[in-house]
């Protein structure tokens, strides 16, 4: 377990995560709203099956990271409509809580882990769930790993929201609006903090999830297993 702790810390802090519970709100659309031109983030979310999210009552998944000889994992059960979360780090370490704006202090550390892992799982949906975000205009640019020309937008979080505010992400997506790669820049730094793929997409009740994220040299692999959706 001691070997896993540094990796745990790395994974926890490297993603700008939101503490809001906006994703639990499912609002009906008027006819005029349906006809309104979608933004790029909305098109990306829809390409990943966002229209089917309203049908999801529960999702279970295991978040895994392999880096060198180190392996880290933690399992979750989430009921998004009531924001009920079960953390299952091990059979002897299970935490149950309901996410809210006034989360009790003893749940903060667990919630930071959940928000981080959920963020990786649902990046396309976080684009429309999260507050305090700004998006650049789309441009054509060579993706950092594949070197293929793709569309790119930059997502930036404000400095006063979430567990790790102020971070930025350069998101590369294809003509079908599926995310293929991204660059994470901690604190909106100019230099990349991490660059990974989005690959091995799988469909769960119409929700499309990239189940693997790898660095160019393959030394880092973040992936999801044991995904079940109800």
VOBA-1610 file (N, C-alpha, C; in pm, whole numbers, padded with zeros to 5 digits, always signed):
BEGIN
Unk+00082-00120+00000Unk+00000+00000+00000Unk+00086+00126+00000Unk+00200+00120+00063Unk+00287+00235+00069Unk+00337+00273-00068Unk+00350+00176-00157Unk+00399+00207-00291Unk+00294+00281-00371Unk+00169+00267-00333Unk+00062+00327-00410Unk+00034+00470-00370Unk+00074+00510-00252Unk+00038+00641-00201Unk+00085+00755-00289Unk+00211+00757-00336Unk+00253+00869-00422Unk+00170+00877-00549Unk+00136+00765-00607Unk+00055+00765-00728Unk-00083+00816-00698Unk-00138+00777-00584Unk-00269+00826-00542Unk-00270+00977-00536Unk-00165+01033-00477Unk-00157+01178-00464Unk-00149+01243-00601Unk-00071+01186-00692Unk-00056+01240-00825Unk-00189+01244-00896Unk-00260+01132-00895Unk-00386+01123-00968Unk-00489+01217-00909Unk-00489+01231-00777Unk-00588+01315-00711Unk-00573+01461-00748Unk-00450+01511-00761Unk-00431+01653-00781Unk-00415+01692-00927Unk-00404+01598-01018Unk-00368+01639-01154Unk-00487+01677-01238Unk-00608+01667-01187Unk-00726+01702-01264Unk-00805+01809-01192Unk-00844+01912-01266Unk-00929+02016-01208Unk-01070+01963-01198Unk-01121+01949-01077Unk-01249+01885-01057Unk-01347+01982-00994Unk-01472+01957-01017Unk-01577+02044-00968Unk-01643+01984-00845Unk-01685+02069-00755Unk-01758+02022-00639Unk-01907+02042-00654Unk-01949+02106-00762Unk-02090+02131-00780Unk-02165+02000-00804Unk-02294+02003-00785Unk-02378+01886-00809Unk-02469+01913-00927Unk-02423+01995-01019Unk-02504+02036-01133Unk-02549+01918-01217Unk-02465+01811-01223Unk-02498+01699-01310Unk-02623+01624-01268Unk-02672+01648-01145Unk-02789+01577-01100Unk-02918+01640-01150Unk-02908+01759-01207Unk-03027+01831-01250Unk-03055+01801-01397Unk-03168+01747-01427Unk-03207+01715-01563Unk-03325+01803-01598Unk-03304+01900-01685Unk-03407+01995-01718Unk-03469+01961-01853Unk-03599+01984-01864Unk-03667+01962-01991Unk-03633+02074-02087Unk-03634+02046-02217Unk-03601+02143-02319Unk-03728+02191-02388Unk-03735+02318-02416Unk-03845+02371-02494Unk-03814+02349-02641Unk-03915+02367-02726Unk-03896+02349-02870Unk-03792+02446-02922Unk-03797+02573-02873Unk-03702+02672-02920Unk-03559+02636-02881Unk-03541+02577-02761Unk-03409+02537-02717Unk-03353+02425-02803Unk-03442+02332-02844Unk-03398+02219-02926Unk-03351+02266-03063Unk-03408+02376-03112Unk-03372+02426-03244Unk-03249+02515-03238Unk-03211+02559-03118Unk-03097+02648-03103Unk-02969+02576-03143Unk-02881+02648-03210Unk-02754+02590-03251Unk-02673+02548-03129Unk-02625+02426-03132Unk-02547+02374-03020Unk-02408+02434-03019Unk-02354+02454-02899Unk-02216+02496-02887Unk-02125+02376-02911Unk-01996+02400-02929Unk-01901+02290-02948Unk-01902+02196-02828Unk-01896+02247-02702Unk-01902+02155-02588Unk-02031+02072-02588Unk-02143+02131-02626Unk-02269+02056-02632Unk-02265+01949-02740Unk-02203+01981-02854Unk-02190+01882-02961Unk-02100+01766-02919Unk-01995+01797-02846Unk-01906+01691-02796Unk-01981+01602-02697Unk-02055+01663-02606Unk-02132+01586-02508Unk-02234+01497-02577Unk-02305+01551-02675Unk-02406+01472-02745Unk-02343+01359-02825Unk-02227+01382-02883Unk-02159+01277-02959Unk-02123+01159-02869Unk-02108+01186-02740Unk-02076+01081-02644Unk-02201+01028-02573Unk-02318+01056-02628Unk-02441+00996-02577Unk-02509+01071-02466Unk-02486+01201-02455Unk-02542+01278-02344Unk-02694+01274-02338Unk-02758+01259-02453Unk-02905+01253-02455Unk-02957+01131-02380Unk-02874+01031-02360Unk-02915+00909-02289Unk-02888+00916-02139Unk-02821+01022-02095Unk-02785+01031-01954Unk-02908+01032-01863Unk-03018+01089-01909Unk-03139+01097-01827Unk-03192+00958-01790Unk-03152+00855-01866Unk-03200+00719-01839Unk-03113+00643-01739Unk-03002+00703-01697Unk-02909+00634-01609Unk-02945+00658-01463Unk-02967+00550-01391Unk-02999+00558-01248Unk-02880+00524-01159Unk-02792+00440-01210Unk-02678+00398-01127Unk-02563+00354-01217Unk-02443+00386-01174Unk-02324+00342-01246Unk-02219+00296-01145Unk-02157+00183-01174Unk-02046+00132-01095Unk-01923+00124-01183Unk-01808+00156-01128Unk-01684+00149-01206Unk-01564+00141-01114Unk-01456+00087-01169Unk-01328+00083-01099Unk-01229+00169-01176Unk-01169+00262-01105Unk-01068+00353-01159Unk-00931+00291-01135Unk-00853+00272-01242Unk-00723+00206-01232Unk-00613+00295-01291Unk-00497+00291-01230Unk-00379+00358-01285Unk-00260+00264-01274Unk-00195+00239-01388Unk-00070+00165-01392Unk+00040+00262-01432Unk+00143+00271-01348Unk+00258+00356-01379Unk+00383+00284-01335Unk+00462+00240-01433Unk+00577+00157-01399Unk+00529+00028-01333Unk+00586-00004-01218Unk+00547-00125-01145Unk+00433-00098-01048Unk+00388+00026-01039Unk+00284+00061-00943Unk+00145+00048-01004Unk+00055-00006-00926Unk-00085-00014-00966Unk-00171+00045-00854Unk-00266+00128-00894Unk-00361+00185-00798Unk-00501+00168-00852Unk-00595+00138-00762Unk-00734+00129-00805Unk-00828+00163-00690Unk-00946+00210-00727Unk-01053+00230-00629Unk-01185+00219-00703Unk-01284+00161-00636Unk-01412+00131-00697Unk-01520+00223-00641Unk-01620+00252-00728Unk-01726+00344-00690Unk-01862+00292-00736Unk-01963+00331-00662Unk-02101+00319-00706Unk-02162+00458-00692Unk-02229+00504-00797Unk-02286+00639-00797Unk-02429+00634-00850Unk-02519+00694-00774Unk-02656+00714-00818Unk-02673+00862-00847Unk-02658+00904-00973Unk-02651+01046-01005Unk-02777+01127-00976Unk-02893+01064-00979Unk-03016+01141-00959Unk-03032+01189-00816Unk-02977+01115-00721Unk-02980+01163-00582Unk-02840+01190-00528Unk-02739+01175-00615Unk-02598+01202-00582Unk-02548+01119-00465Unk-02593+00997-00457Unk-02549+00904-00352Unk-02426+00830-00402Unk-02321+00825-00321Unk-02193+00767-00360Unk-02149+00661-00259Unk-02098+00551-00311Unk-02035+00449-00228Unk-01892+00433-00275Unk-01798+00453-00183Unk-01656+00436-00212Unk-01612+00299-00163Unk-01547+00222-00251Unk-01503+00087-00215Unk-01355+00072-00248Unk-01270+00132-00164Unk-01126+00121-00186Unk-01080-00022-00159Unk-01140-00085-00060Unk-01114-00225-00030Unk-01235-00279+00045Unk-01238-00411+00068Unk-01352-00469+00138Unk-01360-00421+00283Unk-01248-00369+00332Unk-01245-00319+00469Unk-01255-00167+00476Unk-01267-00102+00359Unk-01274+00044+00356Unk-01387+00086+00264Unk-01506+00099+00316Unk-01625+00137+00240Unk-01684+00262+00303Unk-01708+00363+00220Unk-01767+00488+00266Unk-01891+00518+00185Unk-01998+00559+00251Unk-02124+00593+00185Unk-02162+00735+00224Unk-02199+00816+00125Unk-02239+00953+00155Unk-02320+01011+00039Unk-02389+01120+00066Unk-02463+01193-00036Unk-02393+01325-00062Unk-02357+01349-00186Unk-02287+01472-00221Unk-02380+01592-00208Unk-02328+01701-00152Unk-02406+01823-00137Unk-02312+01941-00126Unk-02369+02061-00130Unk-02288+02181-00117Unk-02224+02191+00022Unk-02290+02133+00123Unk-02241+02140+00261Unk-02192+02003+00308Unk-02099+01948+00232Unk-02046+01816+00263Unk-01969+01819+00394Unk-01992+01719+00478Unk-01923+01713+00606Unk-01773+01694+00585Unk-01692+01758+00670Unk-01545+01756+00651Unk-01485+01615+00642Unk-01543+01519+00712Unk-01485+01384+00709Unk-01505+01312+00576Unk-01588+01371+00487Unk-01609+01312+00355Unk-01531+01383+00245Unk-01464+01493+00278Unk-01400+01574+00176Unk-01293+01496+00098Unk-01206+01426+00169Unk-01098+01353+00101Unk-01153+01246+00008Unk-01254+01173+00055Unk-01315+01071-00030Unk-01380+01136-00151Unk-01447+01247-00129Unk-01515+01316-00239Unk-01416+01370-00341Unk-01301+01413-00297Unk-01198+01458-00391Unk-01158+01345-00486Unk-01144+01225-00430Unk-01112+01110-00512Unk-01223+01078-00610Unk-01348+01084-00561Unk-01461+01055-00648Unk-01472+01155-00762Unk-01459+01283-00731Unk-01472+01386-00833Unk-01362+01371-00938Unk-01241+01341-00894Unk-01131+01318-00987Unk-01162+01201-01081Unk-01204+01089-01024Unk-01227+00968-01104Unk-01347+00986-01197Unk-01452+01049-01146Unk-01571+01077-01228Unk-01537+01172-01343Unk-01449+01267-01314Unk-01408+01362-01418Unk-01345+01290-01537Unk-01252+01199-01507Unk-01189+01121-01615Unk-01294+01038-01690Unk-01388+00981-01617Unk-01488+00893-01679Unk-01582+00970-01771Unk-01619+01092-01729Unk-01722+01168-01800Unk-01673+01303-01847Unk-01551+01311-01894Unk-01498+01437-01945Unk-01594+01505-02043Unk-01649+01434-02143Unk-01737+01502-02239Unk-01860+01566-02173Unk-01910+01505-02066Unk-02027+01559-01998Unk-01989+01673-01903Unk-01869+01666-01846Unk-01825+01774-01757Unk-01820+01907-01834Unk-01801+01900-01965Unk-01796+02022-02045Unk-01925+02102-02035Unk-02036+02032-02014Unk-02165+02102-02002Unk-02218+02101-01860Unk-02168+02013-01775Unk-02211+02009-01636Unk-02150+02123-01554Unk-02023+02153-01577Unk-01948+02236-01485Unk-01973+02385-01504Unk-01974+02457-01392Unk-01976+02603-01393Unk-01833+02655-01385Unk-01818+02784-01407Unk-01686+02845-01394Unk-01591+02806-01505Unk-01644+02780-01624Unk-01560+02737-01736Unk-01564+02838-01850Unk-01456+02844-01924Unk-01453+02920-02049Unk-01394+02830-02157Unk-01434+02853-02281Unk-01389+02772-02394Unk-01335+02862-02504Unk-01226+02819-02562Unk-01169+02893-02675Unk-01250+02861-02801Unk-01227+02938-02905Unk-01283+02905-03035Unk-01209+02783-03091Unk-01278+02697-03165Unk-01211+02578-03220Unk-01110+02614-03328Unk-01001+02539-03331Unk-00898+02556-03434Unk-00857+02417-03483Unk-00791+02413-03597Unk-00733+02289-03648Unk-00587+02284-03605Unk-00547+02168-03552Unk-00409+02156-03502Unk-00370+02009-03494Unk-00241+01983-03507Unk-00192+01846-03496Unk-00204+01799-03352Unk-00265+01683-03332Unk-00278+01627-03197Unk-00140+01588-03146Unk-00115+01603-03016Unk+00021+01585-02963Unk+00076+01444-02971Unk-00009+01342-02967Unk+00040+01203-02967Unk+00036+01142-03106Unk-00081+01145-03168Unk-00095+01083-03301Unk-00037+01169-03413Unk-00024+01299-03389Unk+00022+01397-03487Unk-00080+01416-03600Unk-00198+01359-03587Unk-00303+01378-03686Unk-00369+01514-03666Unk-00408+01577-03777Unk-00478+01705-03766Unk-00619+01682-03711Unk-00653+01752-03605Unk-00783+01740-03542Unk-00836+01878-03506Unk-00958+01880-03457Unk-01015+02002-03402Unk-00969+02015-03257Unk-00946+02139-03213Unk-00904+02161-03075Unk-00980+02278-03014Unk-01027+02256-02892Unk-01075+02366-02809Unk-01002+02361-02676Unk-00989+02475-02611Unk-00924+02480-02481Unk-01028+02513-02375Unk-01036+02428-02275Unk-01124+02447-02160Unk-01040+02502-02045Unk-01087+02611-01985Unk-01018+02672-01872Unk-01115+02690-01757Unk-01074+02649-01637Unk-01155+02667-01518Unk-01115+02795-01445Unk-01212+02861-01386Unk-01184+02983-01311Unk-01104+02951-01186Unk-01051+03053-01124Unk-00963+03036-01009Unk-01036+03023-00877Unk-01168+03019-00879Unk-01241+03019-00752Unk-01345+02909-00741Unk-01330+02802-00821Unk-01424+02690-00812Unk-01348+02558-00810Unk-01409+02458-00746Unk-01354+02323-00749Unk-01242+02298-00651Unk-01197+02173-00648Unk-01090+02133-00558Unk-00953+02179-00607Unk-00935+02186-00739Unk-00807+02230-00796Unk-00837+02333-00905Unk-00867+02456-00867Unk-00911+02558-00963Unk-00800+02608-01054Unk-00841+02671-01165Unk-00748+02739-01252Unk-00679+02653-01356Unk-00715+02524-01365Unk-00649+02435-01461Unk-00705+02454-01602Unk-00630+02405-01700Unk-00672+02416-01840Unk-00650+02284-01911Unk-00730+02261-02015Unk-00725+02138-02094Unk-00738+02171-02241Unk-00645+02124-02320Unk-00655+02134-02466Unk-00716+02003-02515Unk-00836+02011-02569Unk-00913+01892-02604Unk-00914+01875-02756Unk-00867+01760-02802Unk-00860+01730-02945Unk-00970+01630-02981Unk-01050+01664-03081Unk-01163+01579-03117Unk-01173+01569-03269Unk-01233+01458-03314Unk-01243+01435-03459Unk-01369+01499-03517Unk-01393+01472-03644Unk-01507+01534-03713Unk-01640+01484-03658Unk-01639+01371-03587Unk-01761+01320-03524Unk-01776+01371-03381Unk-01689+01464-03341Unk-01691+01526-03209Unk-01657+01428-03096Unk-01590+01319-03129Unk-01540+01228-03027Unk-01401+01272-02984Unk-01379+01281-02852Unk-01249+01321-02800Unk-01148+01208-02824Unk-01031+01243-02877Unk-00928+01143-02907Unk-00801+01163-02823Unk-00771+01287-02786Unk-00653+01316-02704Unk-00680+01444-02624Unk-00601+01463-02518Unk-00606+01591-02450Unk-00474+01623-02383Unk-00457+01751-02353Unk-00340+01801-02281Unk-00391+01868-02154Unk-00345+01819-02040Unk-00378+01880-01912Unk-00267+01976-01875Unk-00304+02102-01840Unk-00206+02203-01800Unk-00245+02258-01663Unk-00177+02210-01561Unk-00207+02248-01423Unk-00189+02399-01404Unk-00291+02463-01345Unk-00284+02606-01320Unk-00274+02689-01446Unk-00319+02631-01560Unk-00313+02700-01690Unk-00169+02735-01728Unk-00076+02648-01692Unk+00063+02669-01729Unk+00081+02654-01879Unk+00188+02708-01933Unk+00214+02696-02076Unk+00259+02555-02112Unk+00335+02493-02022Unk+00387+02359-02049Unk+00286+02252-02006Unk+00276+02144-02083Unk+00184+02035-02047Unk+00221+01968-01916Unk+00122+01937-01836Unk+00144+01858-01715Unk+00124+01710-01743Unk+00035+01679-01837Unk+00010+01542-01879Unk-00060+01542-02014Unk-00024+01447-02099Unk-00087+01431-02231Unk-00128+01286-02246Unk-00255+01260-02273Unk-00301+01121-02288Unk-00400+01108-02402Unk-00420+00984-02439Unk-00520+00949-02540Unk-00657+00931-02475Unk-00758+00926-02557Unk-00891+00878-02522Unk-00917+00763-02618Unk-00920+00640-02567Unk-00934+00527-02657Unk-01014+00414-02595Unk-01032+00309-02676Unk-01111+00192-02635Unk-01250+00234-02587Unk-01318+00309-02673Unk-01454+00352-02641Unk-01549+00233-02631Unk-01638+00237-02532Unk-01741+00136-02516Unk-01875+00204-02490Unk-01981+00137-02531Unk-02115+00193-02519Unk-02190+00126-02404Unk-02242+00208-02313Unk-02320+00159-02199Unk-02456+00228-02200Unk-02556+00158-02250Unk-02692+00212-02260Unk-02692+00345-02335Unk-02611+00353-02440Unk-02605+00474-02521Unk-02505+00577-02473Unk-02445+00554-02356Unk-02343+00644-02303Unk-02206+00593-02348Unk-02133+00674-02425Unk-02004+00633-02479Unk-01892+00678-02387Unk-01810+00582-02344Unk-01703+00610-02248Unk-01569+00563-02305Unk-01470+00653-02303Unk-01333+00613-02336Unk-01276+00542-02214Unk-01253+00414-02226Unk-01215+00335-02108Unk-01064+00331-02084Unk-00984+00390-02176Unk-00839+00391-02156Unk-00779+00527-02193Unk-00678+00566-02116Unk-00605+00692-02140Unk-00457+00663-02120Unk-00379+00673-02230Unk-00238+00637-02224Unk-00151+00754-02265Unk-00029+00758-02208Unk+00071+00854-02254Unk+00137+00800-02380Unk+00213+00886-02447Unk+00273+00848-02576Unk+00366+00728-02563Unk+00441+00721-02453Unk+00538+00612-02437Unk+00478+00490-02366Unk+00350+00498-02329Unk+00283+00385-02266Unk+00321+00360-02121Unk+00402+00449-02062Unk+00445+00428-01923Unk+00333+00458-01823Unk+00233+00530-01866Unk+00119+00565-01781Unk-00008+00519-01851Unk-00090+00442-01780Unk-00216+00395-01836Unk-00324+00409-01731Unk-00418+00496-01757Unk-00534+00514-01670Unk-00652+00450-01740Unk-00718+00357-01673Unk-00826+00285-01740Unk-00938+00250-01641Unk-01053+00219-01699Unk-01171+00185-01620Unk-01211+00040-01645Unk-01247-00029-01538Unk-01292-00166-01549Unk-01418-00184-01465Unk-01481-00299-01478Unk-01600-00333-01400Unk-01710-00227-01411Unk-01728-00174-01531Unk-01831-00072-01554Unk-01966-00139-01571Unk-02062-00101-01490Unk-02199-00147-01506Unk-02292-00028-01495Unk-02392-00023-01580Unk-02483+00090-01586Unk-02625+00037-01578Unk-02705+00102-01494Unk-02847+00062-01478Unk-02937+00182-01501
//
